[in-house]
Amino acid sequence: MARPSLIILISLLGGAFRLSAQNLPKGEIVATFSITEDITQHVIGQGFKYKSIVPPGSEIHGFQLSPADVKDLNRAEIVVGISPLLEPWLQAWAAANHQEAKVVWLDAAGQTNGTDPHLWTDPREVRQMSETLHKKVTGFPPVNNSKESYESWLGEIDQVDAKLAKLFADLPADRRAFISQHPNLGWLARRYGLRVAGTILSSGTAEAADPSAFHFSEILKLIRREKIRVIVTDEGQPGGFAERLAQDAGLAAPVSLTFETLQPKGREGDTWATMMLRNGRRLHDALLAP
């Protein structure tokens, strides 16, 4: 059965960019990393070839394009990213190659201009980003019930939000604060009434150098003064500093979470929805532990 003709109209930067069957020979859609790929697949639906530049389990912060990545970007008809703050390498590639028109930024409102670009930890923001993509990429004919897939996806987002809201609702007021490795959980905390009391790294990236002895001392004072019970680290990143901090503060070992990337296929957390629920349960249990 022949692939149906595709006509895509993307309105970006005040202009219009039309993709047609003539210049979409393979139907390739490239996303920046595993979470944007998952969102994109749910919004657009089946019938297309999807590619994630940063593979599952890999760190997006500090990422640099390889020659093979550049070929994928050049070949793609649509490239989906969160924001220039999170993926400056994509912005640089698009500007250098005059390809801004085919890049769809999901953070249409520019909310990630601060220090925390991790909007996807708030399901309401994922819903908004999904709606942004749906509006910007129009004209797809029904492909394997893509409209139904999109509407089902919005329902799934709402279900994740409801489950997490119910999960965190039972936490006492004095069990809602934690220390994070870097500023990546502010959106999650605000959504569910939690509080990031401080961060080990001041940078929004997870691979920054360890903080100074002075900062270590200040965080330790903060933990003791506010009776913080939980330190969160990023799974797959060096956690020696956090472990030493927990030991000096007399706390349990840091809880390692993976809000930055999806797990490899076949493992719990290999979709945005299961990633959110998996990490939400782990954080909840750590905050509630005696």
C-alpha positions as CSV (number, residue, x, y, z in Angstrom):
1,M,0.0,0.0,0.0
2,A,1.5,3.3,-1.0
3,R,2.3,5.9,1.7
4,P,-0.4,8.7,1.6
5,S,0.6,12.1,0.3
6,L,1.7,14.5,3.1
7,I,1.2,18.2,3.2
8,I,2.5,19.9,6.3
9,L,2.2,23.5,7.1
10,I,4.4,24.8,9.8
11,S,4.0,28.4,10.9
12,L,7.2,29.6,12.6
13,L,8.8,33.0,13.2
14,G,5.9,34.8,11.6
15,G,6.3,32.9,8.3
16,A,5.0,29.7,6.7
17,F,7.0,26.6,5.7
18,R,5.3,24.1,3.5
19,L,6.4,20.5,3.3
20,S,4.9,18.3,0.6
21,A,5.1,14.8,-0.7
22,Q,7.7,15.9,-3.3
23,N,10.2,16.9,-0.6
24,L,9.3,14.4,2.0
25,P,10.6,11.2,0.4
26,K,11.1,9.3,3.7
27,G,8.9,11.0,6.1
28,E,11.7,11.4,8.6
29,I,11.1,13.4,11.8
30,V,14.0,14.1,14.2
31,A,13.6,14.9,17.9
32,T,16.4,16.2,20.1
33,F,16.3,13.5,22.8
34,S,14.2,10.6,24.0
35,I,11.5,12.6,25.8
36,T,10.8,14.9,22.8
37,E,10.8,11.9,20.6
38,D,8.1,10.2,22.8
39,I,6.0,13.4,22.8
40,T,6.4,13.8,19.0
41,Q,5.4,10.2,18.2
42,H,2.2,10.5,20.3
43,V,1.2,13.8,18.8
44,I,1.9,13.0,15.1
45,G,1.2,9.3,15.2
46,Q,2.5,6.3,13.3
47,G,3.5,6.0,9.7
48,F,6.7,8.0,9.9
49,K,10.4,7.3,10.7
50,Y,11.4,8.9,14.0
51,K,14.9,9.5,15.2
52,S,16.3,10.8,18.5
53,I,19.6,12.6,18.2
54,V,20.5,12.0,21.9
55,P,19.8,8.3,22.6
56,P,17.9,7.0,25.6
57,G,20.0,6.9,28.7
58,S,22.4,9.6,27.5
59,E,22.8,13.1,29.0
60,I,21.4,16.0,26.9
61,H,23.3,18.7,28.8
62,G,26.6,19.5,27.2
63,F,25.8,17.4,24.2
64,Q,27.8,18.0,21.0
65,L,26.7,17.0,17.5
66,S,28.7,14.3,15.6
67,P,29.0,14.3,11.8
68,A,26.4,11.5,11.8
69,D,24.0,13.7,13.8
70,V,24.4,16.5,11.4
71,K,23.5,14.2,8.5
72,D,20.3,13.2,10.4
73,L,19.4,16.8,10.9
74,N,20.1,17.7,7.3
75,R,17.9,14.9,6.1
76,A,15.0,15.5,8.4
77,E,11.9,17.4,7.3
78,I,11.0,18.4,10.9
79,V,13.2,18.7,13.9
80,V,11.5,19.0,17.3
81,G,13.3,20.4,20.4
82,I,12.3,21.9,23.8
83,S,14.1,25.2,23.8
84,P,17.3,26.9,22.8
85,L,18.3,27.0,26.5
86,L,18.2,23.2,26.7
87,E,19.5,22.5,23.2
88,P,21.8,25.3,22.2
89,W,23.5,23.0,19.8
90,L,20.3,22.7,17.8
91,Q,19.9,26.4,17.7
92,A,23.5,26.9,16.6
93,W,23.1,24.2,13.8
94,A,19.9,25.7,12.6
95,A,21.3,29.3,12.5
96,A,24.6,28.2,10.8
97,N,22.7,26.2,8.1
98,H,19.7,28.6,7.7
99,Q,17.3,25.8,8.8
100,E,15.4,27.7,11.5
101,A,12.1,27.1,9.6
102,K,12.1,23.4,10.0
103,V,12.8,23.5,13.8
104,V,9.7,23.3,16.0
105,W,10.4,24.5,19.6
106,L,7.9,23.1,22.0
107,D,8.4,25.9,24.5
108,A,6.5,28.3,22.4
109,A,6.0,30.7,25.3
110,G,9.7,31.0,26.0
111,Q,9.3,29.8,29.6
112,T,12.7,28.2,29.7
113,N,14.6,31.5,29.6
114,G,15.4,31.1,33.2
115,T,17.7,28.4,34.7
116,D,15.3,25.4,34.6
117,P,14.4,24.2,31.1
118,H,12.9,20.9,32.3
119,L,9.2,21.7,31.6
120,W,8.4,18.1,30.9
121,T,8.4,17.3,34.7
122,D,5.1,19.2,34.9
123,P,2.3,17.2,33.0
124,R,0.4,20.5,32.4
125,E,3.4,21.8,30.4
126,V,3.7,18.5,28.5
127,R,0.0,19.0,27.5
128,Q,0.7,22.5,26.4
129,M,3.8,21.5,24.4
130,S,1.8,18.7,22.8
131,E,-0.9,21.2,21.8
132,T,1.8,23.5,20.4
133,L,3.3,20.8,18.2
134,H,-0.2,19.7,17.1
135,K,-1.0,23.3,16.0
136,K,2.4,23.9,14.3
137,V,2.4,20.7,12.4
138,T,-0.9,20.6,10.5
139,G,-2.2,19.0,7.3
140,F,-1.3,15.4,8.1
141,P,-3.9,13.1,6.6
142,P,-5.2,10.4,9.0
143,V,-2.4,7.9,9.3
144,N,-3.2,4.9,11.5
145,N,-5.8,6.9,13.4
146,S,-3.2,9.6,14.3
147,K,-6.0,12.0,15.5
148,E,-7.2,9.3,17.9
149,S,-3.7,8.7,19.0
150,Y,-3.2,12.4,19.8
151,E,-6.4,12.6,21.7
152,S,-5.6,9.5,23.6
153,W,-2.2,11.0,24.4
154,L,-3.8,14.1,26.0
155,G,-5.9,11.8,28.1
156,E,-2.8,9.8,29.2
157,I,-1.1,13.1,30.2
158,D,-4.0,14.0,32.3
159,Q,-4.0,10.6,34.0
160,V,-0.4,10.9,34.9
161,D,-1.0,14.3,36.4
162,A,-4.0,13.0,38.4
163,K,-2.0,10.0,39.7
164,L,1.0,12.1,40.8
165,A,-1.3,14.7,42.4
166,K,-2.9,12.0,44.4
167,L,0.4,10.4,45.3
168,F,2.0,13.6,46.7
169,A,-1.2,14.8,48.4
170,D,-0.6,12.6,51.4
171,L,2.8,14.1,52.2
172,P,3.0,16.1,55.5
173,A,4.1,19.7,55.3
174,D,7.5,18.9,56.8
175,R,8.2,16.1,54.3
176,R,8.0,18.1,51.1
177,A,11.4,19.7,50.8
178,F,14.6,18.2,49.2
179,I,18.0,19.0,47.8
180,S,18.5,18.3,44.1
181,Q,21.7,17.8,42.2
182,H,21.0,20.6,39.8
183,P,18.1,22.9,39.0
184,N,15.9,20.4,37.1
185,L,12.9,19.7,39.4
186,G,11.4,23.1,39.9
187,W,8.5,22.5,37.5
188,L,7.7,19.2,39.2
189,A,8.0,20.7,42.7
190,R,5.7,23.7,41.9
191,R,3.0,21.4,40.4
192,Y,2.7,19.1,43.4
193,G,3.4,21.4,46.3
194,L,7.0,20.2,46.9
195,R,10.0,22.5,47.5
196,V,13.5,22.4,46.1
197,A,15.3,23.8,49.2
198,G,18.7,24.0,47.4
199,T,20.8,22.5,44.7
200,I,24.3,21.1,44.8
201,L,25.2,22.5,41.4
202,S,24.1,26.0,40.5
203,S,24.2,25.3,36.8
204,G,21.1,23.9,35.0
205,T,23.4,21.2,33.6
206,A,24.3,18.0,35.4
207,E,27.9,17.7,34.3
208,A,29.2,21.0,35.9
209,A,32.2,20.8,38.2
210,D,31.7,20.0,41.9
211,P,30.9,23.0,44.0
212,S,33.3,24.7,46.4
213,A,34.0,23.7,50.0
214,F,32.1,26.9,51.0
215,H,29.0,25.8,49.1
216,F,29.3,22.4,50.6
217,S,29.3,24.0,54.0
218,E,26.3,26.2,53.2
219,I,24.2,23.3,51.9
220,L,25.1,21.3,55.0
221,K,23.9,24.1,57.2
222,L,20.8,24.4,55.2
223,I,20.0,20.7,55.5
224,R,20.5,20.8,59.3
225,R,18.6,24.1,59.8
226,E,15.6,23.1,57.7
227,K,15.7,19.5,58.7
228,I,15.9,18.4,55.0
229,R,15.7,14.6,54.8
230,V,16.2,13.8,51.1
231,I,18.9,14.5,48.5
232,V,18.1,13.7,44.9
233,T,20.8,12.9,42.3
234,D,20.6,12.3,38.6
235,E,20.9,8.6,37.7
236,G,24.0,8.0,35.5
237,Q,25.8,11.1,36.8
238,P,28.7,11.3,39.3
239,G,27.1,11.3,42.8
240,G,30.2,11.4,45.0
241,F,29.6,14.9,46.3
242,A,25.9,14.2,47.1
243,E,26.9,10.9,48.9
244,R,29.5,12.8,51.0
245,L,26.9,15.4,51.8
246,A,24.4,12.8,52.9
247,Q,26.9,11.1,55.1
248,D,28.0,14.3,56.9
249,A,24.3,15.3,57.4
250,G,23.4,11.8,58.7
251,L,20.9,11.2,56.0
252,A,20.1,8.1,54.0
253,A,21.9,7.6,50.7
254,P,20.7,10.0,47.9
255,V,17.8,8.8,45.8
256,S,18.8,8.5,42.2
257,L,16.1,9.6,39.7
258,T,16.0,9.8,35.9
259,F,13.9,12.8,34.9
260,E,16.5,13.7,32.3
261,T,16.0,10.8,29.9
262,L,13.9,7.8,29.2
263,Q,15.1,4.2,29.9
264,P,16.0,1.9,27.0
265,K,13.1,0.2,25.4
266,G,11.6,-2.7,27.4
267,R,12.6,-1.2,30.8
268,E,10.2,0.6,33.2
269,G,10.5,4.3,32.4
270,D,10.9,3.9,28.6
271,T,8.0,6.4,27.9
272,W,7.4,9.8,29.4
273,A,4.3,8.5,31.3
274,T,6.1,5.6,32.9
275,M,9.2,7.7,33.6
276,M,7.1,10.2,35.4
277,L,5.2,7.7,37.5
278,R,8.4,5.6,38.3
279,N,10.3,8.6,39.5
280,G,7.3,10.1,41.2
281,R,6.9,7.0,43.3
282,R,10.6,6.9,44.2
283,L,10.7,10.5,45.2
284,H,7.5,10.1,47.2
285,D,8.7,7.1,49.1
286,A,12.0,8.8,49.9
287,L,10.3,11.9,51.3
288,L,7.9,9.7,53.4
289,A,10.5,7.3,54.7
290,P,11.1,7.3,58.4
